[in-house]
Amino acid sequence: MDRLVELSKIFSDKNRLKILGLIQREQRVCVCEICDTLKLSQPLVSRHLKLMKSGGVVEATKERQWIHYSLTQEKHPLLEVVLNELREERLPSLVACEMK
């Protein structure tokens, strides 16, 4: 029951759903790409990603100074339903950051 409540909180925010849809579509994104693509501030995106990571929805991998986020390998029926719905959403084209 606790897991269901935690996931419901994560999925109750429109920006988190957009972030999740972007990650699903692109497979792996960094914070700057999310910020630039969705026109959201870096602190806001970081807070959303922290919640999504602690909820087991996304995972982070560090590559040099960049942290990339991808969907977790852990599957949950509610997560699958949300991901299926997000596949139909039209999200803006990814604004790629320049990695140096």
PyRosetta script that sets phi, psi and omega in degrees:
from pyrosetta import init, pose_from_sequence

init()
pose = pose_from_sequence("MDRLVELSKIFSDKNRLKILGLIQREQRVCVCEICDTLKLSQPLVSRHLKLMKSGGVVEATKERQWIHYSLTQEKHPLLEVVLNELREERLPSLVACEMK")
pose.set_psi(1, -40.7)
pose.set_omega(1, -179.7)
pose.set_phi(2, -61.8)
pose.set_psi(2, -38.9)
pose.set_omega(2, -180.0)
pose.set_phi(3, -63.8)
pose.set_psi(3, -40.8)
pose.set_omega(3, 179.1)
pose.set_phi(4, -63.2)
pose.set_psi(4, -42.4)
pose.set_omega(4, 178.5)
pose.set_phi(5, -64.6)
pose.set_psi(5, -43.7)
pose.set_omega(5, 179.8)
pose.set_phi(6, -61.7)
pose.set_psi(6, -46.0)
pose.set_omega(6, 178.4)
pose.set_phi(7, -65.0)
pose.set_psi(7, -39.1)
pose.set_omega(7, 178.9)
pose.set_phi(8, -61.1)
pose.set_psi(8, -39.6)
pose.set_omega(8, 177.2)
pose.set_phi(9, -63.8)
pose.set_psi(9, -42.0)
pose.set_omega(9, 179.8)
pose.set_phi(10, -62.6)
pose.set_psi(10, -42.1)
pose.set_omega(10, -175.5)
pose.set_phi(11, -84.1)
pose.set_psi(11, 1.2)
pose.set_omega(11, -176.4)
pose.set_phi(12, -88.5)
pose.set_psi(12, 2.1)
pose.set_omega(12, -177.9)
pose.set_phi(13, -116.5)
pose.set_psi(13, 129.9)
pose.set_omega(13, -177.2)
pose.set_phi(14, -61.7)
pose.set_psi(14, -40.8)
pose.set_omega(14, 179.3)
pose.set_phi(15, -65.1)
pose.set_psi(15, -39.3)
pose.set_omega(15, 177.9)
pose.set_phi(16, -64.9)
pose.set_psi(16, -37.5)
pose.set_omega(16, 177.3)
pose.set_phi(17, -65.6)
pose.set_psi(17, -39.9)
pose.set_omega(17, 176.7)
pose.set_phi(18, -63.6)
pose.set_psi(18, -43.1)
pose.set_omega(18, 178.5)
pose.set_phi(19, -61.3)
pose.set_psi(19, -45.6)
pose.set_omega(19, 179.8)
pose.set_phi(20, -61.6)
pose.set_psi(20, -42.9)
pose.set_omega(20, 178.3)
pose.set_phi(21, -63.7)
pose.set_psi(21, -38.7)
pose.set_omega(21, 178.2)
pose.set_phi(22, -65.8)
pose.set_psi(22, -43.8)
pose.set_omega(22, 178.3)
pose.set_phi(23, -63.5)
pose.set_psi(23, -42.2)
pose.set_omega(23, 179.1)
pose.set_phi(24, -60.6)
pose.set_psi(24, -45.4)
pose.set_omega(24, -177.3)
pose.set_phi(25, -68.7)
pose.set_psi(25, -42.5)
pose.set_omega(25, -174.0)
pose.set_phi(26, -90.8)
pose.set_psi(26, -12.5)
pose.set_omega(26, -179.5)
pose.set_phi(27, 79.9)
pose.set_psi(27, -39.4)
pose.set_omega(27, -175.3)
pose.set_phi(28, -159.6)
pose.set_psi(28, 127.4)
pose.set_omega(28, -179.4)
pose.set_phi(29, -140.8)
pose.set_psi(29, 156.6)
pose.set_omega(29, 174.4)
pose.set_phi(30, -103.5)
pose.set_psi(30, 167.6)
pose.set_omega(30, -176.2)
pose.set_phi(31, -58.7)
pose.set_psi(31, -42.6)
pose.set_omega(31, -177.7)
pose.set_phi(32, -62.6)
pose.set_psi(32, -35.2)
pose.set_omega(32, 178.1)
pose.set_phi(33, -67.0)
pose.set_psi(33, -40.4)
pose.set_omega(33, 177.9)
pose.set_phi(34, -64.5)
pose.set_psi(34, -47.0)
pose.set_omega(34, -179.7)
pose.set_phi(35, -58.4)
pose.set_psi(35, -50.2)
pose.set_omega(35, -176.6)
pose.set_phi(36, -68.6)
pose.set_psi(36, -38.7)
pose.set_omega(36, -177.5)
pose.set_phi(37, -71.9)
pose.set_psi(37, -44.7)
pose.set_omega(37, -175.4)
pose.set_phi(38, -95.9)
pose.set_psi(38, 0.3)
pose.set_omega(38, 179.5)
pose.set_phi(39, 57.3)
pose.set_psi(39, 48.9)
pose.set_omega(39, 178.7)
pose.set_phi(40, -119.4)
pose.set_psi(40, 154.0)
pose.set_omega(40, -179.7)
pose.set_phi(41, -74.0)
pose.set_psi(41, 152.9)
pose.set_omega(41, -179.6)
pose.set_phi(42, -61.6)
pose.set_psi(42, -44.6)
pose.set_omega(42, 178.5)
pose.set_phi(43, -60.7)
pose.set_psi(43, -38.5)
pose.set_omega(43, 179.4)
pose.set_phi(44, -65.0)
pose.set_psi(44, -47.1)
pose.set_omega(44, 179.8)
pose.set_phi(45, -62.3)
pose.set_psi(45, -42.6)
pose.set_omega(45, 179.5)
pose.set_phi(46, -61.8)
pose.set_psi(46, -40.4)
pose.set_omega(46, 177.4)
pose.set_phi(47, -63.5)
pose.set_psi(47, -44.1)
pose.set_omega(47, 179.0)
pose.set_phi(48, -62.1)
pose.set_psi(48, -45.4)
pose.set_omega(48, -179.2)
pose.set_phi(49, -65.1)
pose.set_psi(49, -36.4)
pose.set_omega(49, 177.9)
pose.set_phi(50, -61.5)
pose.set_psi(50, -44.9)
pose.set_omega(50, 178.5)
pose.set_phi(51, -64.4)
pose.set_psi(51, -42.8)
pose.set_omega(51, -179.4)
pose.set_phi(52, -67.7)
pose.set_psi(52, -34.8)
pose.set_omega(52, 178.0)
pose.set_phi(53, -70.6)
pose.set_psi(53, -45.3)
pose.set_omega(53, 179.8)
pose.set_phi(54, -66.1)
pose.set_psi(54, -25.0)
pose.set_omega(54, 177.2)
pose.set_phi(55, -85.7)
pose.set_psi(55, 0.4)
pose.set_omega(55, 176.7)
pose.set_phi(56, 77.1)
pose.set_psi(56, 20.4)
pose.set_omega(56, -178.9)
pose.set_phi(57, -91.6)
pose.set_psi(57, -38.1)
pose.set_omega(57, 177.7)
pose.set_phi(58, -125.9)
pose.set_psi(58, 161.2)
pose.set_omega(58, 174.6)
pose.set_phi(59, -130.4)
pose.set_psi(59, 156.9)
pose.set_omega(59, -176.1)
pose.set_phi(60, -118.9)
pose.set_psi(60, 141.4)
pose.set_omega(60, 173.2)
pose.set_phi(61, -130.0)
pose.set_psi(61, 138.0)
pose.set_omega(61, -178.3)
pose.set_phi(62, -97.8)
pose.set_psi(62, 132.2)
pose.set_omega(62, 177.0)
pose.set_phi(63, -131.2)
pose.set_psi(63, 106.4)
pose.set_omega(63, -171.6)
pose.set_phi(64, 56.2)
pose.set_psi(64, -125.3)
pose.set_omega(64, -179.6)
pose.set_phi(65, -89.2)
pose.set_psi(65, -1.0)
pose.set_omega(65, -176.3)
pose.set_phi(66, -97.9)
pose.set_psi(66, 142.5)
pose.set_omega(66, 172.7)
pose.set_phi(67, -114.3)
pose.set_psi(67, 122.8)
pose.set_omega(67, 179.9)
pose.set_phi(68, -105.4)
pose.set_psi(68, 139.9)
pose.set_omega(68, -179.9)
pose.set_phi(69, -110.3)
pose.set_psi(69, 139.3)
pose.set_omega(69, 177.8)
pose.set_phi(70, -140.7)
pose.set_psi(70, 167.9)
pose.set_omega(70, 177.8)
pose.set_phi(71, -67.7)
pose.set_psi(71, 145.4)
pose.set_omega(71, 177.7)
pose.set_phi(72, -69.6)
pose.set_psi(72, 156.1)
pose.set_omega(72, 176.4)
pose.set_phi(73, -81.2)
pose.set_psi(73, -16.9)
pose.set_omega(73, 178.4)
pose.set_phi(74, -69.7)
pose.set_psi(74, 130.0)
pose.set_omega(74, -178.9)
pose.set_phi(75, -109.2)
pose.set_psi(75, 144.7)
pose.set_omega(75, 177.0)
pose.set_phi(76, -141.3)
pose.set_psi(76, 140.2)
pose.set_omega(76, -177.2)
pose.set_phi(77, -55.0)
pose.set_psi(77, -40.3)
pose.set_omega(77, 179.8)
pose.set_phi(78, -66.2)
pose.set_psi(78, -40.2)
pose.set_omega(78, 177.1)
pose.set_phi(79, -61.2)
pose.set_psi(79, -42.1)
pose.set_omega(79, 179.2)
pose.set_phi(80, -62.9)
pose.set_psi(80, -40.0)
pose.set_omega(80, 178.2)
pose.set_phi(81, -63.2)
pose.set_psi(81, -46.0)
pose.set_omega(81, -179.9)
pose.set_phi(82, -63.2)
pose.set_psi(82, -45.0)
pose.set_omega(82, 179.6)
pose.set_phi(83, -61.9)
pose.set_psi(83, -38.8)
pose.set_omega(83, 177.3)
pose.set_phi(84, -63.2)
pose.set_psi(84, -40.9)
pose.set_omega(84, 177.9)
pose.set_phi(85, -67.1)
pose.set_psi(85, -39.0)
pose.set_omega(85, -177.9)
pose.set_phi(86, -68.6)
pose.set_psi(86, -23.6)
pose.set_omega(86, 178.8)
pose.set_phi(87, -60.1)
pose.set_psi(87, -25.7)
pose.set_omega(87, -178.1)
pose.set_phi(88, -86.7)
pose.set_psi(88, -13.2)
pose.set_omega(88, -176.7)
pose.set_phi(89, -75.7)
pose.set_psi(89, 142.7)
pose.set_omega(89, 175.9)
pose.set_phi(90, -95.7)
pose.set_psi(90, 110.4)
pose.set_omega(90, 178.6)
pose.set_phi(91, -106.8)
pose.set_psi(91, 154.5)
pose.set_omega(91, 179.6)
pose.set_phi(92, -61.8)
pose.set_psi(92, 157.1)
pose.set_omega(92, 176.7)
pose.set_phi(93, -64.2)
pose.set_psi(93, 144.1)
pose.set_omega(93, -177.2)
pose.set_phi(94, -64.5)
pose.set_psi(94, 130.1)
pose.set_omega(94, 171.1)
pose.set_phi(95, -95.0)
pose.set_psi(95, 104.0)
pose.set_omega(95, -174.4)
pose.set_phi(96, -78.0)
pose.set_psi(96, 136.9)
pose.set_omega(96, 175.6)
pose.set_phi(97, -84.4)
pose.set_psi(97, 159.1)
pose.set_omega(97, 179.8)
pose.set_phi(98, -93.9)
pose.set_psi(98, 113.1)
pose.set_omega(98, 177.1)
pose.set_phi(99, -89.3)
pose.set_psi(99, 127.7)
pose.set_omega(99, -179.2)
pose.set_phi(100, -114.0)
pose.dump_pdb("model.pdb")
